[in-house]
Amino acid sequence: MQSSGRVSRSRANKHHWDDEDFRGKKAHKSHRSHHEVKRDLENYFERKRLKELTEDTWLQ
């Protein structure tokens, strides 16, 4: 039950943010879906983690 509430709340916030963002100065930019943004973030953090791992092995 809580998770669905959390999702709907974040969805409401996201909608508001999208309205602000795409009506305003970034209107010319293509709309990126929530899933695309989430995937990009996951990819970024995965790369960051791998980079830190490789740096750790270099230091050893």
CHARMM-style PDB file with segment names, atoms N, HN, CA, C and O in Angstrom:
ATOM      1  N   MET     1       0.835  -1.208   0.000  1.00  0.00      PROA
ATOM      2  CA  MET     1       0.000   0.000   0.000  1.00  0.00      PROA
ATOM      3  C   MET     1       0.879   1.271   0.000  1.00  0.00      PROA
ATOM      4  O   MET     1       0.639   2.203  -0.768  1.00  0.00      PROA
ATOM      5  N   GLN     2       1.873   1.284   0.856  1.00  0.00      PROA
ATOM      6  HN  GLN     2       2.068   0.527   1.479  1.00  0.00      PROA
ATOM      7  CA  GLN     2       2.731   2.463   0.945  1.00  0.00      PROA
ATOM      8  C   GLN     2       3.456   2.747  -0.363  1.00  0.00      PROA
ATOM      9  O   GLN     2       3.561   3.895  -0.795  1.00  0.00      PROA
ATOM     10  N   SER     3       3.953   1.682  -0.985  1.00  0.00      PROA
ATOM     11  HN  SER     3       3.867   0.750  -0.634  1.00  0.00      PROA
ATOM     12  CA  SER     3       4.728   1.863  -2.213  1.00  0.00      PROA
ATOM     13  C   SER     3       3.875   2.529  -3.296  1.00  0.00      PROA
ATOM     14  O   SER     3       4.355   3.407  -4.013  1.00  0.00      PROA
ATOM     15  N   SER     4       2.617   2.113  -3.413  1.00  0.00      PROA
ATOM     16  HN  SER     4       2.228   1.400  -2.830  1.00  0.00      PROA
ATOM     17  CA  SER     4       1.747   2.714  -4.431  1.00  0.00      PROA
ATOM     18  C   SER     4       1.526   4.196  -4.129  1.00  0.00      PROA
ATOM     19  O   SER     4       1.471   5.019  -5.044  1.00  0.00      PROA
ATOM     20  N   GLY     5       1.402   4.529  -2.856  1.00  0.00      PROA
ATOM     21  HN  GLY     5       1.447   3.861  -2.113  1.00  0.00      PROA
ATOM     22  CA  GLY     5       1.249   5.927  -2.468  1.00  0.00      PROA
ATOM     23  C   GLY     5       2.487   6.729  -2.832  1.00  0.00      PROA
ATOM     24  O   GLY     5       2.398   7.851  -3.330  1.00  0.00      PROA
ATOM     25  N   ARG     6       3.651   6.128  -2.572  1.00  0.00      PROA
ATOM     26  HN  ARG     6       3.723   5.216  -2.167  1.00  0.00      PROA
ATOM     27  CA  ARG     6       4.909   6.795  -2.882  1.00  0.00      PROA
ATOM     28  C   ARG     6       5.038   7.023  -4.388  1.00  0.00      PROA
ATOM     29  O   ARG     6       5.467   8.089  -4.830  1.00  0.00      PROA
ATOM     30  N   VAL     7       4.665   6.019  -5.160  1.00  0.00      PROA
ATOM     31  HN  VAL     7       4.317   5.153  -4.801  1.00  0.00      PROA
ATOM     32  CA  VAL     7       4.743   6.125  -6.622  1.00  0.00      PROA
ATOM     33  C   VAL     7       3.828   7.238  -7.120  1.00  0.00      PROA
ATOM     34  O   VAL     7       4.235   8.060  -7.940  1.00  0.00      PROA
ATOM     35  N   SER     8       2.593   7.266  -6.626  1.00  0.00      PROA
ATOM     36  HN  SER     8       2.262   6.598  -5.959  1.00  0.00      PROA
ATOM     37  CA  SER     8       1.648   8.270  -7.107  1.00  0.00      PROA
ATOM     38  C   SER     8       2.120   9.672  -6.719  1.00  0.00      PROA
ATOM     39  O   SER     8       1.954  10.622  -7.484  1.00  0.00      PROA
ATOM     40  N   ARG     9       2.710   9.796  -5.528  1.00  0.00      PROA
ATOM     41  HN  ARG     9       2.846   9.024  -4.906  1.00  0.00      PROA
ATOM     42  CA  ARG     9       3.207  11.095  -5.101  1.00  0.00      PROA
ATOM     43  C   ARG     9       4.350  11.552  -6.011  1.00  0.00      PROA
ATOM     44  O   ARG     9       4.368  12.696  -6.464  1.00  0.00      PROA
ATOM     45  N   SER    10       5.294  10.659  -6.274  1.00  0.00      PROA
ATOM     46  HN  SER    10       5.279   9.729  -5.906  1.00  0.00      PROA
ATOM     47  CA  SER    10       6.416  11.032  -7.135  1.00  0.00      PROA
ATOM     48  C   SER    10       5.922  11.332  -8.546  1.00  0.00      PROA
ATOM     49  O   SER    10       6.442  12.219  -9.223  1.00  0.00      PROA
ATOM     50  N   ARG    11       4.915  10.583  -8.979  1.00  0.00      PROA
ATOM     51  HN  ARG    11       4.492   9.862  -8.429  1.00  0.00      PROA
ATOM     52  CA  ARG    11       4.351  10.810 -10.307  1.00  0.00      PROA
ATOM     53  C   ARG    11       3.731  12.208 -10.378  1.00  0.00      PROA
ATOM     54  O   ARG    11       3.870  12.907 -11.382  1.00  0.00      PROA
ATOM     55  N   ALA    12       3.055  12.603  -9.312  1.00  0.00      PROA
ATOM     56  HN  ALA    12       2.943  12.036  -8.497  1.00  0.00      PROA
ATOM     57  CA  ALA    12       2.448  13.933  -9.279  1.00  0.00      PROA
ATOM     58  C   ALA    12       3.533  15.008  -9.326  1.00  0.00      PROA
ATOM     59  O   ALA    12       3.407  15.993 -10.054  1.00  0.00      PROA
ATOM     60  N   ASN    13       4.580  14.817  -8.560  1.00  0.00      PROA
ATOM     61  HN  ASN    13       4.682  14.017  -7.969  1.00  0.00      PROA
ATOM     62  CA  ASN    13       5.690  15.772  -8.564  1.00  0.00      PROA
ATOM     63  C   ASN    13       6.333  15.844  -9.940  1.00  0.00      PROA
ATOM     64  O   ASN    13       6.643  16.929 -10.434  1.00  0.00      PROA
ATOM     65  N   LYS    14       6.527  14.698 -10.549  1.00  0.00      PROA
ATOM     66  HN  LYS    14       6.275  13.818 -10.149  1.00  0.00      PROA
ATOM     67  CA  LYS    14       7.148  14.624 -11.868  1.00  0.00      PROA
ATOM     68  C   LYS    14       6.303  15.395 -12.888  1.00  0.00      PROA
ATOM     69  O   LYS    14       6.833  16.140 -13.713  1.00  0.00      PROA
ATOM     70  N   HSD    15       4.982  15.204 -12.818  1.00  0.00      PROA
ATOM     71  HN  HSD    15       4.552  14.598 -12.148  1.00  0.00      PROA
ATOM     72  CA  HSD    15       4.099  15.886 -13.761  1.00  0.00      PROA
ATOM     73  C   HSD    15       4.255  17.402 -13.627  1.00  0.00      PROA
ATOM     74  O   HSD    15       4.366  18.118 -14.622  1.00  0.00      PROA
ATOM     75  N   HSD    16       4.261  17.872 -12.396  1.00  0.00      PROA
ATOM     76  HN  HSD    16       4.171  17.290 -11.587  1.00  0.00      PROA
ATOM     77  CA  HSD    16       4.421  19.296 -12.140  1.00  0.00      PROA
ATOM     78  C   HSD    16       5.754  19.794 -12.706  1.00  0.00      PROA
ATOM     79  O   HSD    16       5.818  20.831 -13.365  1.00  0.00      PROA
ATOM     80  N   TRP    17       6.805  19.037 -12.436  1.00  0.00      PROA
ATOM     81  HN  TRP    17       6.754  18.194 -11.901  1.00  0.00      PROA
ATOM     82  CA  TRP    17       8.137  19.412 -12.924  1.00  0.00      PROA
ATOM     83  C   TRP    17       8.171  19.433 -14.452  1.00  0.00      PROA
ATOM     84  O   TRP    17       8.738  20.345 -15.053  1.00  0.00      PROA
ATOM     85  N   ASP    18       7.560  18.423 -15.075  1.00  0.00      PROA
ATOM     86  HN  ASP    18       7.099  17.682 -14.586  1.00  0.00      PROA
ATOM     87  CA  ASP    18       7.508  18.377 -16.537  1.00  0.00      PROA
ATOM     88  C   ASP    18       6.789  19.604 -17.088  1.00  0.00      PROA
ATOM     89  O   ASP    18       7.253  20.228 -18.042  1.00  0.00      PROA
ATOM     90  N   ASP    19       5.656  19.944 -16.481  1.00  0.00      PROA
ATOM     91  HN  ASP    19       5.279  19.437 -15.706  1.00  0.00      PROA
ATOM     92  CA  ASP    19       4.905  21.118 -16.933  1.00  0.00      PROA
ATOM     93  C   ASP    19       5.792  22.361 -16.893  1.00  0.00      PROA
ATOM     94  O   ASP    19       5.870  23.112 -17.865  1.00  0.00      PROA
ATOM     95  N   GLU    20       6.452  22.567 -15.766  1.00  0.00      PROA
ATOM     96  HN  GLU    20       6.389  21.957 -14.976  1.00  0.00      PROA
ATOM     97  CA  GLU    20       7.330  23.726 -15.615  1.00  0.00      PROA
ATOM     98  C   GLU    20       8.444  23.691 -16.655  1.00  0.00      PROA
ATOM     99  O   GLU    20       8.718  24.678 -17.338  1.00  0.00      PROA
ATOM    100  N   ASP    21       9.069  22.538 -16.751  1.00  0.00      PROA
ATOM    101  HN  ASP    21       8.846  21.737 -16.196  1.00  0.00      PROA
ATOM    102  CA  ASP    21      10.270  22.398 -17.569  1.00  0.00      PROA
ATOM    103  C   ASP    21       9.978  22.600 -19.045  1.00  0.00      PROA
ATOM    104  O   ASP    21      10.681  23.344 -19.729  1.00  0.00      PROA
ATOM    105  N   PHE    22       8.933  21.930 -19.536  1.00  0.00      PROA
ATOM    106  HN  PHE    22       8.363  21.326 -18.980  1.00  0.00      PROA
ATOM    107  CA  PHE    22       8.714  21.916 -20.978  1.00  0.00      PROA
ATOM    108  C   PHE    22       7.880  23.099 -21.458  1.00  0.00      PROA
ATOM    109  O   PHE    22       7.858  23.396 -22.652  1.00  0.00      PROA
ATOM    110  N   ARG    23       7.198  23.773 -20.545  1.00  0.00      PROA
ATOM    111  HN  ARG    23       7.216  23.533 -19.575  1.00  0.00      PROA
ATOM    112  CA  ARG    23       6.522  25.005 -20.937  1.00  0.00      PROA
ATOM    113  C   ARG    23       7.531  26.160 -20.977  1.00  0.00      PROA
ATOM    114  O   ARG    23       7.346  27.138 -21.700  1.00  0.00      PROA
ATOM    115  N   GLY    24       8.588  26.025 -20.194  1.00  0.00      PROA
ATOM    116  HN  GLY    24       8.738  25.230 -19.607  1.00  0.00      PROA
ATOM    117  CA  GLY    24       9.530  27.125 -20.027  1.00  0.00      PROA
ATOM    118  C   GLY    24      10.692  27.095 -20.990  1.00  0.00      PROA
ATOM    119  O   GLY    24      10.533  26.773 -22.167  1.00  0.00      PROA
ATOM    120  N   LYS    25      11.866  27.433 -20.478  1.00  0.00      PROA
ATOM    121  HN  LYS    25      11.995  27.695 -19.522  1.00  0.00      PROA
ATOM    122  CA  LYS    25      13.035  27.660 -21.333  1.00  0.00      PROA
ATOM    123  C   LYS    25      13.512  26.421 -22.060  1.00  0.00      PROA
ATOM    124  O   LYS    25      14.208  26.527 -23.070  1.00  0.00      PROA
ATOM    125  N   LYS    26      13.146  25.232 -21.558  1.00  0.00      PROA
ATOM    126  HN  LYS    26      12.580  25.146 -20.737  1.00  0.00      PROA
ATOM    127  CA  LYS    26      13.604  23.996 -22.191  1.00  0.00      PROA
ATOM    128  C   LYS    26      12.569  23.412 -23.148  1.00  0.00      PROA
ATOM    129  O   LYS    26      12.663  22.247 -23.536  1.00  0.00      PROA
ATOM    130  N   ALA    27      11.587  24.218 -23.524  1.00  0.00      PROA
ATOM    131  HN  ALA    27      11.510  25.164 -23.208  1.00  0.00      PROA
ATOM    132  CA  ALA    27      10.489  23.717 -24.353  1.00  0.00      PROA
ATOM    133  C   ALA    27      10.985  23.122 -25.668  1.00  0.00      PROA
ATOM    134  O   ALA    27      10.359  22.217 -26.218  1.00  0.00      PROA
ATOM    135  N   HSD    28      12.112  23.633 -26.171  1.00  0.00      PROA
ATOM    136  HN  HSD    28      12.621  24.369 -25.724  1.00  0.00      PROA
ATOM    137  CA  HSD    28      12.629  23.148 -27.454  1.00  0.00      PROA
ATOM    138  C   HSD    28      13.253  21.760 -27.336  1.00  0.00      PROA
ATOM    139  O   HSD    28      13.405  21.057 -28.335  1.00  0.00      PROA
ATOM    140  N   LYS    29      13.614  21.367 -26.116  1.00  0.00      PROA
ATOM    141  HN  LYS    29      13.490  21.938 -25.305  1.00  0.00      PROA
ATOM    142  CA  LYS    29      14.246  20.050 -25.939  1.00  0.00      PROA
ATOM    143  C   LYS    29      13.217  18.942 -26.067  1.00  0.00      PROA
ATOM    144  O   LYS    29      12.048  19.112 -25.720  1.00  0.00      PROA
ATOM    145  N   SER    30      13.673  17.806 -26.570  1.00  0.00      PROA
ATOM    146  HN  SER    30      14.622  17.668 -26.851  1.00  0.00      PROA
ATOM    147  CA  SER    30      12.768  16.662 -26.713  1.00  0.00      PROA
ATOM    148  C   SER    30      12.409  16.122 -25.337  1.00  0.00      PROA
ATOM    149  O   SER    30      13.218  16.127 -24.409  1.00  0.00      PROA
ATOM    150  N   HSD    31      11.189  15.665 -25.240  1.00  0.00      PROA
ATOM    151  HN  HSD    31      10.532  15.661 -25.994  1.00  0.00      PROA
ATOM    152  CA  HSD    31      10.694  15.137 -23.970  1.00  0.00      PROA
ATOM    153  C   HSD    31      11.335  13.788 -23.689  1.00  0.00      PROA
ATOM    154  O   HSD    31      11.288  12.880 -24.519  1.00  0.00      PROA
ATOM    155  N   ARG    32      11.935  13.666 -22.506  1.00  0.00      PROA
ATOM    156  HN  ARG    32      11.973  14.404 -21.832  1.00  0.00      PROA
ATOM    157  CA  ARG    32      12.510  12.385 -22.103  1.00  0.00      PROA
ATOM    158  C   ARG    32      11.599  11.739 -21.069  1.00  0.00      PROA
ATOM    159  O   ARG    32      11.207  12.370 -20.087  1.00  0.00      PROA
ATOM    160  N   SER    33      11.270  10.489 -21.298  1.00  0.00      PROA
ATOM    161  HN  SER    33      11.588   9.976 -22.095  1.00  0.00      PROA
ATOM    162  CA  SER    33      10.374   9.791 -20.381  1.00  0.00      PROA
ATOM    163  C   SER    33      11.082   9.512 -19.063  1.00  0.00      PROA
ATOM    164  O   SER    33      12.311   9.504 -18.985  1.00  0.00      PROA
ATOM    165  N   HSD    34      10.281   9.284 -18.035  1.00  0.00      PROA
ATOM    166  HN  HSD    34       9.283   9.291 -18.098  1.00  0.00      PROA
ATOM    167  CA  HSD    34      10.795   8.955 -16.707  1.00  0.00      PROA
ATOM    168  C   HSD    34      11.704   7.732 -16.772  1.00  0.00      PROA
ATOM    169  O   HSD    34      12.740   7.682 -16.110  1.00  0.00      PROA
ATOM    170  N   HSD    35      11.307   6.750 -17.573  1.00  0.00      PROA
ATOM    171  HN  HSD    35      10.464   6.791 -18.111  1.00  0.00      PROA
ATOM    172  CA  HSD    35      12.079   5.510 -17.662  1.00  0.00      PROA
ATOM    173  C   HSD    35      13.442   5.750 -18.304  1.00  0.00      PROA
ATOM    174  O   HSD    35      14.438   5.160 -17.884  1.00  0.00      PROA
ATOM    175  N   GLU    36      13.494   6.610 -19.315  1.00  0.00      PROA
ATOM    176  HN  GLU    36      12.685   7.089 -19.656  1.00  0.00      PROA
ATOM    177  CA  GLU    36      14.768   6.927 -19.964  1.00  0.00      PROA
ATOM    178  C   GLU    36      15.718   7.609 -18.984  1.00  0.00      PROA
ATOM    179  O   GLU    36      16.901   7.274 -18.912  1.00  0.00      PROA
ATOM    180  N   VAL    37      15.187   8.564 -18.235  1.00  0.00      PROA
ATOM    181  HN  VAL    37      14.226   8.835 -18.293  1.00  0.00      PROA
ATOM    182  CA  VAL    37      16.001   9.272 -17.243  1.00  0.00      PROA
ATOM    183  C   VAL    37      16.524   8.294 -16.197  1.00  0.00      PROA
ATOM    184  O   VAL    37      17.698   8.324 -15.827  1.00  0.00      PROA
ATOM    185  N   LYS    38      15.625   7.425 -15.729  1.00  0.00      PROA
ATOM    186  HN  LYS    38      14.672   7.401 -16.029  1.00  0.00      PROA
ATOM    187  CA  LYS    38      15.997   6.436 -14.712  1.00  0.00      PROA
ATOM    188  C   LYS    38      17.086   5.509 -15.245  1.00  0.00      PROA
ATOM    189  O   LYS    38      18.052   5.213 -14.541  1.00  0.00      PROA
ATOM    190  N   ARG    39      16.932   5.058 -16.475  1.00  0.00      PROA
ATOM    191  HN  ARG    39      16.148   5.299 -17.047  1.00  0.00      PROA
ATOM    192  CA  ARG    39      17.915   4.159 -17.081  1.00  0.00      PROA
ATOM    193  C   ARG    39      19.274   4.863 -17.210  1.00  0.00      PROA
ATOM    194  O   ARG    39      20.314   4.274 -16.914  1.00  0.00      PROA
ATOM    195  N   ASP    40      19.256   6.115 -17.650  1.00  0.00      PROA
ATOM    196  HN  ASP    40      18.411   6.593 -17.890  1.00  0.00      PROA
ATOM    197  CA  ASP    40      20.499   6.869 -17.786  1.00  0.00      PROA
ATOM    198  C   ASP    40      21.198   7.030 -16.439  1.00  0.00      PROA
ATOM    199  O   ASP    40      22.418   6.900 -16.346  1.00  0.00      PROA
ATOM    200  N   LEU    41      20.415   7.315 -15.395  1.00  0.00      PROA
ATOM    201  HN  LEU    41      19.424   7.421 -15.471  1.00  0.00      PROA
ATOM    202  CA  LEU    41      20.987   7.438 -14.060  1.00  0.00      PROA
ATOM    203  C   LEU    41      21.615   6.129 -13.615  1.00  0.00      PROA
ATOM    204  O   LEU    41      22.717   6.115 -13.067  1.00  0.00      PROA
ATOM    205  N   GLU    42      20.904   5.019 -13.853  1.00  0.00      PROA
ATOM    206  HN  GLU    42      20.009   5.030 -14.299  1.00  0.00      PROA
ATOM    207  CA  GLU    42      21.429   3.708 -13.471  1.00  0.00      PROA
ATOM    208  C   GLU    42      22.727   3.421 -14.212  1.00  0.00      PROA
ATOM    209  O   GLU    42      23.683   2.923 -13.618  1.00  0.00      PROA
ATOM    210  N   ASN    43      22.768   3.730 -15.505  1.00  0.00      PROA
ATOM    211  HN  ASN    43      21.991   4.135 -15.987  1.00  0.00      PROA
ATOM    212  CA  ASN    43      23.985   3.540 -16.300  1.00  0.00      PROA
ATOM    213  C   ASN    43      25.130   4.387 -15.745  1.00  0.00      PROA
ATOM    214  O   ASN    43      26.266   3.925 -15.632  1.00  0.00      PROA
ATOM    215  N   TYR    44      24.809   5.629 -15.403  1.00  0.00      PROA
ATOM    216  HN  TYR    44      23.886   6.004 -15.495  1.00  0.00      PROA
ATOM    217  CA  TYR    44      25.821   6.535 -14.859  1.00  0.00      PROA
ATOM    218  C   TYR    44      26.417   5.989 -13.564  1.00  0.00      PROA
ATOM    219  O   TYR    44      27.635   5.950 -13.391  1.00  0.00      PROA
ATOM    220  N   PHE    45      25.530   5.568 -12.658  1.00  0.00      PROA
ATOM    221  HN  PHE    45      24.540   5.600 -12.799  1.00  0.00      PROA
ATOM    222  CA  PHE    45      26.016   5.071 -11.372  1.00  0.00      PROA
ATOM    223  C   PHE    45      26.773   3.758 -11.526  1.00  0.00      PROA
ATOM    224  O   PHE    45      27.731   3.499 -10.796  1.00  0.00      PROA
ATOM    225  N   GLU    46      26.345   2.929 -12.475  1.00  0.00      PROA
ATOM    226  HN  GLU    46      25.567   3.139 -13.068  1.00  0.00      PROA
ATOM    227  CA  GLU    46      27.066   1.685 -12.750  1.00  0.00      PROA
ATOM    228  C   GLU    46      28.477   1.984 -13.255  1.00  0.00      PROA
ATOM    229  O   GLU    46      29.443   1.372 -12.800  1.00  0.00      PROA
ATOM    230  N   ARG    47      28.598   2.922 -14.194  1.00  0.00      PROA
ATOM    231  HN  ARG    47      27.813   3.419 -14.564  1.00  0.00      PROA
ATOM    232  CA  ARG    47      29.918   3.309 -14.700  1.00  0.00      PROA
ATOM    233  C   ARG    47      30.785   3.894 -13.587  1.00  0.00      PROA
ATOM    234  O   ARG    47      31.971   3.583 -13.476  1.00  0.00      PROA
ATOM    235  N   LYS    48      30.169   4.748 -12.764  1.00  0.00      PROA
ATOM    236  HN  LYS    48      29.205   5.001 -12.854  1.00  0.00      PROA
ATOM    237  CA  LYS    48      30.886   5.370 -11.654  1.00  0.00      PROA
ATOM    238  C   LYS    48      31.424   4.300 -10.707  1.00  0.00      PROA
ATOM    239  O   LYS    48      32.573   4.368 -10.271  1.00  0.00      PROA
ATOM    240  N   ARG    49      30.590   3.318 -10.394  1.00  0.00      PROA
ATOM    241  HN  ARG    49      29.656   3.263 -10.748  1.00  0.00      PROA
ATOM    242  CA  ARG    49      30.973   2.238  -9.494  1.00  0.00      PROA
ATOM    243  C   ARG    49      32.124   1.430 -10.096  1.00  0.00      PROA
ATOM    244  O   ARG    49      33.088   1.100  -9.404  1.00  0.00      PROA
ATOM    245  N   LEU    50      32.016   1.116 -11.375  1.00  0.00      PROA
ATOM    246  HN  LEU    50      31.233   1.384 -11.937  1.00  0.00      PROA
ATOM    247  CA  LEU    50      33.075   0.362 -12.046  1.00  0.00      PROA
ATOM    248  C   LEU    50      34.385   1.151 -12.065  1.00  0.00      PROA
ATOM    249  O   LEU    50      35.462   0.591 -11.859  1.00  0.00      PROA
ATOM    250  N   LYS    51      34.278   2.444 -12.311  1.00  0.00      PROA
ATOM    251  HN  LYS    51      33.403   2.899 -12.479  1.00  0.00      PROA
ATOM    252  CA  LYS    51      35.458   3.307 -12.324  1.00  0.00      PROA
ATOM    253  C   LYS    51      36.144   3.290 -10.957  1.00  0.00      PROA
ATOM    254  O   LYS    51      37.366   3.173 -10.868  1.00  0.00      PROA
ATOM    255  N   GLU    52      35.342   3.407  -9.892  1.00  0.00      PROA
ATOM    256  HN  GLU    52      34.350   3.502  -9.964  1.00  0.00      PROA
ATOM    257  CA  GLU    52      35.900   3.376  -8.540  1.00  0.00      PROA
ATOM    258  C   GLU    52      36.560   2.030  -8.256  1.00  0.00      PROA
ATOM    259  O   GLU    52      37.617   1.971  -7.629  1.00  0.00      PROA
ATOM    260  N   LEU    53      35.927   0.947  -8.723  1.00  0.00      PROA
ATOM    261  HN  LEU    53      35.068   0.995  -9.232  1.00  0.00      PROA
ATOM    262  CA  LEU    53      36.507  -0.386  -8.531  1.00  0.00      PROA
ATOM    263  C   LEU    53      37.857  -0.507  -9.225  1.00  0.00      PROA
ATOM    264  O   LEU    53      38.819  -1.012  -8.646  1.00  0.00      PROA
ATOM    265  N   THR    54      37.922  -0.042 -10.469  1.00  0.00      PROA
ATOM    266  HN  THR    54      37.140   0.368 -10.940  1.00  0.00      PROA
ATOM    267  CA  THR    54      39.180  -0.144 -11.218  1.00  0.00      PROA
ATOM    268  C   THR    54      40.252   0.743 -10.587  1.00  0.00      PROA
ATOM    269  O   THR    54      41.423   0.364 -10.547  1.00  0.00      PROA
ATOM    270  N   GLU    55      39.863   1.914 -10.097  1.00  0.00      PROA
ATOM    271  HN  GLU    55      38.912   2.221 -10.129  1.00  0.00      PROA
ATOM    272  CA  GLU    55      40.829   2.783  -9.421  1.00  0.00      PROA
ATOM    273  C   GLU    55      41.358   2.117  -8.159  1.00  0.00      PROA
ATOM    274  O   GLU    55      42.544   2.221  -7.846  1.00  0.00      PROA
ATOM    275  N   ASP    56      40.475   1.431  -7.434  1.00  0.00      PROA
ATOM    276  HN  ASP    56      39.512   1.347  -7.689  1.00  0.00      PROA
ATOM    277  CA  ASP    56      40.897   0.713  -6.232  1.00  0.00      PROA
ATOM    278  C   ASP    56      41.927  -0.357  -6.563  1.00  0.00      PROA
ATOM    279  O   ASP    56      42.919  -0.507  -5.849  1.00  0.00      PROA
ATOM    280  N   THR    57      41.702  -1.099  -7.634  1.00  0.00      PROA
ATOM    281  HN  THR    57      40.897  -0.978  -8.214  1.00  0.00      PROA
ATOM    282  CA  THR    57      42.643  -2.159  -8.003  1.00  0.00      PROA
ATOM    283  C   THR    57      43.975  -1.562  -8.464  1.00  0.00      PROA
ATOM    284  O   THR    57      45.036  -2.135  -8.219  1.00  0.00      PROA
ATOM    285  N   TRP    58      43.911  -0.411  -9.129  1.00  0.00      PROA
ATOM    286  HN  TRP    58      43.048   0.054  -9.328  1.00  0.00      PROA
ATOM    287  CA  TRP    58      45.154   0.264  -9.546  1.00  0.00      PROA
ATOM    288  C   TRP    58      45.983   0.678  -8.328  1.00  0.00      PROA
ATOM    289  O   TRP    58      47.208   0.559  -8.322  1.00  0.00      PROA
ATOM    290  N   LEU    59      45.291   1.161  -7.307  1.00  0.00      PROA
ATOM    291  HN  LEU    59      44.295   1.257  -7.312  1.00  0.00      PROA
ATOM    292  CA  LEU    59      45.992   1.648  -6.120  1.00  0.00      PROA
ATOM    293  C   LEU    59      46.625   0.517  -5.318  1.00  0.00      PROA
ATOM    294  O   LEU    59      47.639   0.733  -4.655  1.00  0.00      PROA
ATOM    295  N   GLN    60      46.059  -0.663  -5.360  1.00  0.00      PROA
ATOM    296  HN  GLN    60      45.234  -0.839  -5.899  1.00  0.00      PROA
ATOM    297  CA  GLN    60      46.553  -1.773  -4.535  1.00  0.00      PROA
ATOM    298  C   GLN    60      47.932  -2.246  -4.974  1.00  0.00      PROA
ATOM    299  OT1 GLN    60      48.485  -3.172  -4.380  1.00  0.00      PROA
TER     300      GLN     60
END
